[in-house]
Amino acid sequence: MEFLKSMGYFILAGLFEIGGGYLIWLWLREGKGSSYAIVGAIILTLYGVIPTLQPANFGRVYAAYGGVFIVLSILWGWGIDKVMPDKFDIIGGVISLLGVLVIMYWPR
């Protein structure tokens, strides 16, 4: 149960970071209104809180989160930007998730 809860926090943090960053991107690069920037900034602030719910120390949490972020970014690009991941994206994503499992969940 702790594993699922921890992975849920990683996924939620990733969605907040990518979603908030995407709104800032739309504001600066696509000329969307300032409301995109404001909502993006709020979401990015909330992203900063979510990892504190993880049971491990800061360095370990953020190192492992990097691997989750890689996979979520690939999925975001595929789902939102309609950029199909190639086999190297998939291989890299699998490698990064293996790193997450080792860093966060390997018995010590």
TIVO-2410 file (N, C-alpha, C; in nm, 3 decimals):
# residues 108
REC num residu      c1      c2      c3 atome chaine
REC   1      M   0.082  -0.120   0.000     N      A
REC   1      M   0.000   0.000   0.000    CA      A
REC   1      M   0.087   0.126   0.000     C      A
REC   2      E   0.196   0.123   0.076     N      A
REC   2      E   0.286   0.239   0.081    CA      A
REC   2      E   0.346   0.266  -0.057     C      A
REC   3      F   0.379   0.158  -0.129     N      A
REC   3      F   0.434   0.173  -0.264    CA      A
REC   3      F   0.335   0.246  -0.354     C      A
REC   4      L   0.209   0.204  -0.353     N      A
REC   4      L   0.108   0.267  -0.438    CA      A
REC   4      L   0.085   0.413  -0.399     C      A
REC   5      K   0.084   0.441  -0.270     N      A
REC   5      K   0.068   0.577  -0.222    CA      A
REC   5      K   0.186   0.664  -0.268     C      A
REC   6      S   0.305   0.612  -0.255     N      A
REC   6      S   0.425   0.685  -0.297    CA      A
REC   6      S   0.424   0.711  -0.447     C      A
REC   7      M   0.391   0.609  -0.526     N      A
REC   7      M   0.385   0.628  -0.671    CA      A
REC   7      M   0.276   0.728  -0.707     C      A
REC   8      G   0.165   0.725  -0.635     N      A
REC   8      G   0.059   0.823  -0.658    CA      A
REC   8      G   0.108   0.965  -0.636     C      A
REC   9      Y   0.188   0.985  -0.531     N      A
REC   9      Y   0.246   1.118  -0.506    CA      A
REC   9      Y   0.339   1.159  -0.620     C      A
REC  10      F   0.420   1.064  -0.667     N      A
REC  10      F   0.508   1.095  -0.780    CA      A
REC  10      F   0.428   1.136  -0.904     C      A
REC  11      I   0.325   1.062  -0.934     N      A
REC  11      I   0.243   1.091  -1.052    CA      A
REC  11      I   0.172   1.225  -1.037     C      A
REC  12      L   0.116   1.249  -0.919     N      A
REC  12      L   0.048   1.376  -0.895    CA      A
REC  12      L   0.147   1.493  -0.907     C      A
REC  13      A   0.265   1.478  -0.848     N      A
REC  13      A   0.366   1.584  -0.858    CA      A
REC  13      A   0.403   1.608  -1.004     C      A
REC  14      G   0.419   1.500  -1.080     N      A
REC  14      G   0.455   1.515  -1.221    CA      A
REC  14      G   0.348   1.586  -1.300     C      A
REC  15      L   0.224   1.551  -1.277     N      A
REC  15      L   0.114   1.617  -1.349    CA      A
REC  15      L   0.108   1.765  -1.314     C      A
REC  16      F   0.132   1.797  -1.187     N      A
REC  16      F   0.131   1.938  -1.146    CA      A
REC  16      F   0.250   2.013  -1.208     C      A
REC  17      E   0.368   1.952  -1.205     N      A
REC  17      E   0.484   2.022  -1.261    CA      A
REC  17      E   0.471   2.039  -1.412     C      A
REC  18      I   0.437   1.933  -1.481     N      A
REC  18      I   0.425   1.941  -1.626    CA      A
REC  18      I   0.306   2.029  -1.665     C      A
REC  19      G   0.192   2.012  -1.598     N      A
REC  19      G   0.075   2.093  -1.628    CA      A
REC  19      G   0.098   2.240  -1.603     C      A
REC  20      G   0.158   2.272  -1.488     N      A
REC  20      G   0.188   2.412  -1.458    CA      A
REC  20      G   0.288   2.471  -1.556     C      A
REC  21      G   0.391   2.394  -1.586     N      A
REC  21      G   0.490   2.440  -1.683    CA      A
REC  21      G   0.430   2.457  -1.822     C      A
REC  22      Y   0.338   2.368  -1.857     N      A
REC  22      Y   0.273   2.378  -1.987    CA      A
REC  22      Y   0.190   2.506  -1.998     C      A
REC  23      L   0.121   2.542  -1.890     N      A
REC  23      L   0.044   2.667  -1.891    CA      A
REC  23      L   0.135   2.789  -1.906     C      A
REC  24      I   0.250   2.787  -1.839     N      A
REC  24      I   0.347   2.896  -1.856    CA      A
REC  24      I   0.398   2.897  -2.000     C      A
REC  25      W   0.426   2.780  -2.054     N      A
REC  25      W   0.470   2.767  -2.194    CA      A
REC  25      W   0.366   2.830  -2.287     C      A
REC  26      L   0.238   2.794  -2.267     N      A
REC  26      L   0.132   2.848  -2.353    CA      A
REC  26      L   0.125   3.001  -2.343     C      A
REC  27      W   0.144   3.053  -2.224     N      A
REC  27      W   0.141   3.198  -2.203    CA      A
REC  27      W   0.257   3.265  -2.276     C      A
REC  28      L   0.378   3.214  -2.258     N      A
REC  28      L   0.495   3.279  -2.316    CA      A
REC  28      L   0.516   3.247  -2.464     C      A
REC  29      R   0.492   3.124  -2.504     N      A
REC  29      R   0.524   3.082  -2.640    CA      A
REC  29      R   0.407   3.087  -2.736     C      A
REC  30      E   0.286   3.074  -2.683     N      A
REC  30      E   0.168   3.068  -2.769    CA      A
REC  30      E   0.080   3.192  -2.757     C      A
REC  31      G   0.122   3.286  -2.673     N      A
REC  31      G   0.049   3.412  -2.661    CA      A
REC  31      G  -0.084   3.402  -2.588     C      A
REC  32      K  -0.101   3.301  -2.504     N      A
REC  32      K  -0.225   3.290  -2.426    CA      A
REC  32      K  -0.228   3.400  -2.320     C      A
REC  33      G  -0.343   3.424  -2.263     N      A
REC  33      G  -0.361   3.530  -2.165    CA      A
REC  33      G  -0.285   3.509  -2.036     C      A
REC  34      S  -0.275   3.615  -1.959     N      A
REC  34      S  -0.200   3.609  -1.833    CA      A
REC  34      S  -0.264   3.515  -1.732     C      A
REC  35      S  -0.391   3.483  -1.750     N      A
REC  35      S  -0.454   3.387  -1.659    CA      A
REC  35      S  -0.385   3.251  -1.668     C      A
REC  36      Y  -0.333   3.215  -1.784     N      A
REC  36      Y  -0.258   3.090  -1.798    CA      A
REC  36      Y  -0.134   3.094  -1.709     C      A
REC  37      A  -0.066   3.209  -1.707     N      A
REC  37      A   0.054   3.223  -1.625    CA      A
REC  37      A   0.020   3.215  -1.477     C      A
REC  38      I  -0.088   3.279  -1.437     N      A
REC  38      I  -0.126   3.280  -1.295    CA      A
REC  38      I  -0.164   3.140  -1.248     C      A
REC  39      V  -0.248   3.073  -1.325     N      A
REC  39      V  -0.288   2.937  -1.287    CA      A
REC  39      V  -0.166   2.844  -1.292     C      A
REC  40      G  -0.082   2.860  -1.393     N      A
REC  40      G   0.040   2.779  -1.402    CA      A
REC  40      G   0.129   2.799  -1.281     C      A
REC  41      A   0.146   2.922  -1.236     N      A
REC  41      A   0.229   2.952  -1.119    CA      A
REC  41      A   0.170   2.889  -0.992     C      A
REC  42      I   0.039   2.894  -0.978     N      A
REC  42      I  -0.026   2.833  -0.862    CA      A
REC  42      I  -0.005   2.682  -0.862     C      A
REC  43      I  -0.024   2.621  -0.979     N      A
REC  43      I  -0.006   2.477  -0.990    CA      A
REC  43      I   0.140   2.438  -0.962     C      A
REC  44      L   0.235   2.517  -1.013     N      A
REC  44      L   0.376   2.488  -0.987    CA      A
REC  44      L   0.409   2.502  -0.838     C      A
REC  45      T   0.345   2.595  -0.770     N      A
REC  45      T   0.366   2.608  -0.626    CA      A
REC  45      T   0.313   2.484  -0.553     C      A
REC  46      L   0.197   2.438  -0.592     N      A
REC  46      L   0.142   2.316  -0.532    CA      A
REC  46      L   0.232   2.196  -0.562     C      A
REC  47      Y   0.290   2.193  -0.680     N      A
REC  47      Y   0.384   2.087  -0.714    CA      A
REC  47      Y   0.497   2.081  -0.611     C      A
REC  48      G   0.543   2.196  -0.566     N      A
REC  48      G   0.651   2.200  -0.469    CA      A
REC  48      G   0.615   2.140  -0.334     C      A
REC  49      V   0.487   2.133  -0.304     N      A
REC  49      V   0.442   2.079  -0.176    CA      A
REC  49      V   0.427   1.927  -0.182     C      A
REC  50      I   0.383   1.875  -0.293     N      A
REC  50      I   0.348   1.733  -0.304    CA      A
REC  50      I   0.464   1.639  -0.268     C      A
REC  51      P   0.587   1.662  -0.316     N      A
REC  51      P   0.694   1.569  -0.280    CA      A
REC  51      P   0.724   1.560  -0.131     C      A
REC  52      T   0.685   1.661  -0.053     N      A
REC  52      T   0.709   1.655   0.091    CA      A
REC  52      T   0.626   1.545   0.158     C      A
REC  53      L   0.528   1.491   0.087     N      A
REC  53      L   0.445   1.383   0.141    CA      A
REC  53      L   0.513   1.247   0.128     C      A
REC  54      Q   0.624   1.240   0.054     N      A
REC  54      Q   0.697   1.115   0.036    CA      A
REC  54      Q   0.768   1.077   0.166     C      A
REC  55      P   0.786   0.947   0.190     N      A
REC  55      P   0.847   0.903   0.316    CA      A
REC  55      P   1.001   0.914   0.320     C      A
REC  56      A   1.066   0.930   0.208     N      A
REC  56      A   1.213   0.930   0.203    CA      A
REC  56      A   1.269   1.071   0.217     C      A
REC  57      N   1.402   1.080   0.219     N      A
REC  57      N   1.468   1.210   0.231    CA      A
REC  57      N   1.462   1.287   0.099     C      A
REC  58      F   1.490   1.417   0.108     N      A
REC  58      F   1.477   1.507  -0.007    CA      A
REC  58      F   1.556   1.459  -0.129     C      A
REC  59      G   1.683   1.429  -0.110     N      A
REC  59      G   1.767   1.390  -0.223    CA      A
REC  59      G   1.716   1.266  -0.294     C      A
REC  60      R   1.679   1.167  -0.216     N      A
REC  60      R   1.629   1.042  -0.274    CA      A
REC  60      R   1.497   1.065  -0.347     C      A
REC  61      V   1.407   1.141  -0.287     N      A
REC  61      V   1.277   1.168  -0.349    CA      A
REC  61      V   1.295   1.240  -0.482     C      A
REC  62      Y   1.378   1.343  -0.484     N      A
REC  62      Y   1.394   1.420  -0.607    CA      A
REC  62      Y   1.472   1.344  -0.714     C      A
REC  63      A   1.567   1.260  -0.673     N      A
REC  63      A   1.637   1.178  -0.770    CA      A
REC  63      A   1.541   1.080  -0.837     C      A
REC  64      A   1.460   1.014  -0.755     N      A
REC  64      A   1.364   0.918  -0.810    CA      A
REC  64      A   1.256   0.989  -0.891     C      A
REC  65      Y   1.213   1.105  -0.843     N      A
REC  65      Y   1.110   1.178  -0.915    CA      A
REC  65      Y   1.154   1.211  -1.058     C      A
REC  66      G   1.283   1.235  -1.076     N      A
REC  66      G   1.334   1.263  -1.211    CA      A
REC  66      G   1.298   1.153  -1.309     C      A
REC  67      G   1.306   1.028  -1.266     N      A
REC  67      G   1.270   0.917  -1.353    CA      A
REC  67      G   1.122   0.914  -1.386     C      A
REC  68      V   1.039   0.942  -1.287     N      A
REC  68      V   0.894   0.947  -1.311    CA      A
REC  68      V   0.862   1.063  -1.405     C      A
REC  69      F   0.929   1.176  -1.383     N      A
REC  69      F   0.907   1.294  -1.467    CA      A
REC  69      F   0.939   1.263  -1.614     C      A
REC  70      I   1.045   1.187  -1.638     N      A
REC  70      I   1.081   1.150  -1.776    CA      A
REC  70      I   0.965   1.078  -1.843     C      A
REC  71      V   0.912   0.978  -1.776     N      A
REC  71      V   0.803   0.899  -1.835    CA      A
REC  71      V   0.677   0.983  -1.853     C      A
REC  72      L   0.644   1.062  -1.752     N      A
REC  72      L   0.524   1.146  -1.764    CA      A
REC  72      L   0.539   1.250  -1.875     C      A
REC  73      S   0.659   1.301  -1.895     N      A
REC  73      S   0.683   1.397  -2.003    CA      A
REC  73      S   0.663   1.333  -2.140     C      A
REC  74      I   0.711   1.210  -2.153     N      A
REC  74      I   0.690   1.137  -2.279    CA      A
REC  74      I   0.541   1.115  -2.303     C      A
REC  75      L   0.471   1.073  -2.198     N      A
REC  75      L   0.326   1.050  -2.210    CA      A
REC  75      L   0.250   1.180  -2.238     C      A
REC  76      W   0.293   1.290  -2.175     N      A
REC  76      W   0.230   1.421  -2.199    CA      A
REC  76      W   0.248   1.460  -2.345     C      A
REC  77      G   0.369   1.446  -2.395     N      A
REC  77      G   0.395   1.478  -2.535    CA      A
REC  77      G   0.309   1.397  -2.630     C      A
REC  78      W   0.290   1.270  -2.596     N      A
REC  78      W   0.209   1.182  -2.679    CA      A
REC  78      W   0.061   1.220  -2.669     C      A
REC  79      G   0.012   1.240  -2.547     N      A
REC  79      G  -0.131   1.266  -2.529    CA      A
REC  79      G  -0.175   1.407  -2.561     C      A
REC  80      I  -0.093   1.505  -2.527     N      A
REC  80      I  -0.131   1.645  -2.543    CA      A
REC  80      I  -0.078   1.704  -2.674     C      A
REC  81      D   0.050   1.681  -2.701     N      A
REC  81      D   0.112   1.739  -2.821    CA      A
REC  81      D   0.106   1.647  -2.942     C      A
REC  82      K   0.054   1.527  -2.921     N      A
REC  82      K   0.037   1.428  -3.030    CA      A
REC  82      K   0.170   1.391  -3.097     C      A
REC  83      V   0.276   1.380  -3.016     N      A
REC  83      V   0.407   1.336  -3.063    CA      A
REC  83      V   0.426   1.193  -3.015     C      A
REC  84      M   0.418   1.099  -3.107     N      A
REC  84      M   0.428   0.958  -3.074    CA      A
REC  84      M   0.570   0.924  -3.027     C      A
REC  85      P   0.582   0.861  -2.910     N      A
REC  85      P   0.716   0.822  -2.865    CA      A
REC  85      P   0.775   0.714  -2.956     C      A
REC  86      D   0.905   0.725  -2.981     N      A
REC  86      D   0.970   0.621  -3.061    CA      A
REC  86      D   1.030   0.516  -2.967     C      A
REC  87      K   1.094   0.415  -3.025     N      A
REC  87      K   1.144   0.306  -2.942    CA      A
REC  87      K   1.250   0.353  -2.843     C      A
REC  88      F   1.325   0.457  -2.878     N      A
REC  88      F   1.427   0.507  -2.787    CA      A
REC  88      F   1.365   0.584  -2.670     C      A
REC  89      D   1.255   0.652  -2.694     N      A
REC  89      D   1.180   0.715  -2.585    CA      A
REC  89      D   1.131   0.607  -2.487     C      A
REC  90      I   1.078   0.501  -2.542     N      A
REC  90      I   1.024   0.393  -2.459    CA      A
REC  90      I   1.136   0.324  -2.381     C      A
REC  91      I   1.246   0.293  -2.448     N      A
REC  91      I   1.360   0.230  -2.380    CA      A
REC  91      I   1.412   0.320  -2.268     C      A
REC  92      G   1.429   0.448  -2.298     N      A
REC  92      G   1.476   0.542  -2.197    CA      A
REC  92      G   1.380   0.554  -2.081     C      A
REC  93      G   1.250   0.555  -2.110     N      A
REC  93      G   1.150   0.561  -2.005    CA      A
REC  93      G   1.154   0.440  -1.914     C      A
REC  94      V   1.169   0.323  -1.972     N      A
REC  94      V   1.178   0.200  -1.893    CA      A
REC  94      V   1.303   0.202  -1.805     C      A
REC  95      I   1.415   0.245  -1.862     N      A
REC  95      I   1.539   0.255  -1.783    CA      A
REC  95      I   1.521   0.352  -1.667     C      A
REC  96      S   1.457   0.465  -1.693     N      A
REC  96      S   1.439   0.563  -1.585    CA      A
REC  96      S   1.347   0.508  -1.475     C      A
REC  97      L   1.243   0.433  -1.513     N      A
REC  97      L   1.156   0.375  -1.411    CA      A
REC  97      L   1.227   0.267  -1.329     C      A
REC  98      L   1.317   0.194  -1.394     N      A
REC  98      L   1.398   0.098  -1.318    CA      A
REC  98      L   1.483   0.171  -1.215     C      A
REC  99      G   1.536   0.286  -1.253     N      A
REC  99      G   1.612   0.369  -1.160    CA      A
REC  99      G   1.528   0.413  -1.042     C      A
REC 100      V   1.403   0.451  -1.068     N      A
REC 100      V   1.311   0.491  -0.961    CA      A
REC 100      V   1.292   0.375  -0.863     C      A
REC 101      L   1.270   0.257  -0.917     N      A
REC 101      L   1.247   0.141  -0.830    CA      A
REC 101      L   1.368   0.113  -0.742     C      A
REC 102      V   1.488   0.124  -0.800     N      A
REC 102      V   1.610   0.100  -0.722    CA      A
REC 102      V   1.629   0.208  -0.616     C      A
REC 103      I   1.616   0.333  -0.655     N      A
REC 103      I   1.642   0.444  -0.564    CA      A
REC 103      I   1.543   0.449  -0.449     C      A
REC 104      M   1.416   0.435  -0.479     N      A
REC 104      M   1.313   0.454  -0.377    CA      A
REC 104      M   1.273   0.326  -0.302     C      A
REC 105      Y   1.269   0.214  -0.372     N      A
REC 105      Y   1.200   0.101  -0.316    CA      A
REC 105      Y   1.287  -0.024  -0.293     C      A
REC 106      W   1.412  -0.020  -0.335     N      A
REC 106      W   1.497  -0.138  -0.314    CA      A
REC 106      W   1.523  -0.153  -0.164     C      A
REC 107      P   1.509  -0.276  -0.113     N      A
REC 107      P   1.531  -0.294   0.031    CA      A
REC 107      P   1.672  -0.252   0.072     C      A
REC 108      R   1.680  -0.185   0.183     N      A
REC 108      R   1.809  -0.142   0.237    CA      A
REC 108      R   1.836  -0.212   0.367     C      A
***
